[in-house]
Amino acid sequence: MRYGVGVVAVIILIFLGIILLRGPKKPTSVTPAKTLPEYSNTDALVRLTMDGIIDGEENHRAIKITIGRDQRSIDIIQGYQNHLLNTQVYTNNESAYKVFLSALNLLGYTKERKRSNTDKTGQCPLGSRFTYELINTGDTDLDLWNTSCGSGLGTFGSSQPATVRTLFERQIPNFQQLIQSVQGVQF
């Protein structure tokens, strides 16, 4: 009899412990999240930053491609304090932007991989770090990353990161010519 009461008491304690550890149920949002194509008629921007090998300030390079409804741009950057070496700006339009965002959406641009290490600082020191952003009204709504050092690093969850990068590169008409002199950035 004592044994049976003890077992029941232990089960009740375990059950109460589980309830207390889970905490109160959080409300679920009823507002659907925007898909990327729904940003095509806004001032939202998508950006790919390709940050090169970790080397000295004077040799370090990064490339930023920013696409928006009205314009596309590429920046060639020197060093870790973002000294702008070259920039090119091209016009864009809402229709082209919507098609571009739709392609990114289909490729899983907003898909996030949950990782314990979310800091890209110092990762893949002899390769490149790629940052994928969605910037809406000045705030960064999305900031994901991966590297050229393998699929195990980063929070970017697309299964086709190379295709995503190629889509960004193809938004810049003379991309290959502009980056010819940029060393240390792997694409």
Secondary structure, 3 states (H helix, E strand, C coil): CHHHHHHHHHHHHHHHHHHHHHCCCCCCCCCCCCCHHHHCCCCCEEEEEEECCCCCCCCCEEEEEEECCCEEEEEEEECCCCEEEEEEEEECCHHHHHHHHHHHHHCCCCCECCCCCCCCCCCCCCCCEEEEEEEECCEEEEEEEEECCEEEEECECCCCHHHHHHHHHCCCCCHHHHHCCCCCCCC
